[in-house]
Amino acid sequence: MRTFSRTFLAVFLFLFWSFAWSGDFKKGWDAYSCSDYAKALAEWQELAEAGDADASYGMGLLYGNGFGVDMNDELALKWYGLAAAKGHAEAQYNLGVMHQNGWGVPLNEEEGIKWYLLAAEQGVVGAQLALGRVYAMDFSEKYDPITAYKWFAVAAKFGDLDAKTKVEFLASRMTADQVIEADGLVNVWMESHESLLASQ
């Protein structure tokens, strides 16, 4: 069984961000939450095949984790991809995870970052943390403490306690000017995403 980083926290937040749930998706979600994956599959499959983004995401969860079905990265990528193309934030995040880890596709950090950015902009904390980690690795060519600080600080604003510790650690290794610049980026982001915080 494979689980995605912070999936359950992200899914909990996703419940509050969704504007509406179709009745059948809700039944499937209730079944999924009770580990009745056969019922979830039965509720979601027809909806997903008809193009419902939420149900497509649900199908991705089933195949991506092997819940009630054989684990199948190809099908997980298909269903996540269909949902992500319609702007589904959690599906975008999970696509990022799959690309960054090389699950079902060749490992591609750039593709992972692309999907993380889309999800992070919609308030997915897991994606914000993933971006923070990408830019916080000082041995990487992508090392950018200002950008790492920004994303960890944004995640902290959404209530992630571990992110706050990461911000403090990064700040201890940055210059005062870098911290000021990073705080400015955080403030700009928060001001342009006020509705996300209000919906928590």
N, C-alpha and C positions, 0 to 999 in steps of 0.2 A: 504494500500500500504506500502510495506517495502522498504527502501532504504539502501544500504550498505554504510558504512563509507567511505567518500571520493571517492565514485564510479565514479563520473563524472570527477574528476581530474585524477583518475587512468585510466579511459577509454580514456581520451584525450592523456595521455602519451602512452597508448597502441597503439593508432593509429600511433604514430611515431616509435614505436619499432618493429611493425610487418614487416616482410620482404616482404610479398606480400599479397594482398587480392584477393580472387577469385572474378570474376565479379558478381556472384549471391550474394555472401556475401556482397559485396559493396552495391548492390541495397537494400539488407535487412537492412544494417546498416544505409543507408540514410533514409529509411522508419522509422526505429526505432528512429533515431534522430529527426524525424518530428512527433513522436508519432503515426505513422501509423503502429500499432503493428500487425494488421491482415496481411498486406503486408510483414512485417518482418518475421512473422511466415511462410508465404507461400514461401518466398525465402530461409529460413534457414532449414526448416524441412527435406526436401529430402537430402540436403547436410549433415546435421548432422547425419541422418540415414546412410549415406554412409561413415561416419567416419571423416568428416571435423572438425578439432578442433575449428576453429573460429566460425563455425555455431553451434557447440555444446555449446560453450560459450554463443552465442546469445540466444539459447534455454533456457539455464540456467537463463539468465537475465529475459527472459519473464516469466518463471514459478516461479522464485525466488521472483519477485516483483508483480506478478499478472497483468502484462501488456498485455492486449488483450486476456488473458486466465485466468482461475481461478488459484489463487495462489496455488502452489502445491510443497511443500518442497521435496517430494520424487522424483518428476521429475526434480526439480532444482538440487538436489544432483546427480541424474543420469547423467544429461548433463554436469554439472560442472566436475563431476568425470571423464567422458570420455575425456573431453578437458584437464583436469589437468594431466591425465596419459600420455598425449602426450606433456607435458611440457608447456602448455598454462598458462602463469603467472597470468593473471587476474582471470582465473578459479581457480587456486590454492589459490589465495587470498580470493576469495568468499567462497571457501570450508572452509578455515580457519575461516572466519566470522561465517559460519553456525555451525561449530563444537564448536566454543568458546561460541556461544550464545544458543546452543541447539535447533537450528531450523531444525526440521525434523529428528534429531538424538539426543541421550542423550548428554547432555552438556559434552564436553571432551576438556579441555584446552590443554592437551598434543597433541591431534590430531590437534587442531587449530594451535598450535605453529609449528608443523611439516609443515603444508601447508603455514603458514606465512613465514617460513624460505625459502622455495623453491621459493616463489614469491618475497621475499625481495632480494634474490640473483640475481634475474632477473631485479631488479630496480623498483619494484612496491612500490611507496612511502607509500601507505596505509598500506601495510604489514610491512614496516620498522617502521612506527609509532605504529602499533599494537604491535610489538615486544618491542618497547621502553616502551609502557604502561605496558605490562606484567611484565617487570623487574624493573619498576620504583616504583611499589607499595610497600612501606616500611612495610606494614602489612602482606605481602604475604611471603610464604615460598620460592618463586622464586625471592625474592628481590635481585637484583644484579645491583647496580648503575653503575658499569663499563660497563656492557652489555647494560643497558638502555641508557647510554650516547652514546655508540657506535652507536646504531640504530637511536637515535634521531639526532645525528650529521650527519650520512649518509643521512637521510631524508632532513636535512637542506642543505646539499651539492646539493641535487636535487631541491632545491628552496623552500622548505616548511618553511614559516616564523615562524609558531607556534613551529616547532621543534627547531628552534634556541633558542627560549625563554626557552624551556624545558631543553636544554643543559646547558644554563646559570644557571637555577635553580638547576639542579643536581650538577653542578660544585661547587656551593656555599655550598653544603652539603658534598662534598667529600674532601678527603685529597689531597695534592699536588701530592703525588705519585700515587693515584688512577686516577687523571686527566691525568697525564703523560701516565699511562698505557692505559687508554681509548683512548687518542689521538693517541697512537701507533697503536691500533686496527683499528681505523678509517683510518689512513694512509695506512695500509696494505690492507684494504678492497678496498679503492679507487684506489690504484695502480693496484690491480688485476681486477678491473672493469672499467678501463679507457674508454673502448668502449661504455659503457652505458651512461656515461656523455657526450661523444662526439656525441652521437646520439640524444641528447636533442634538 
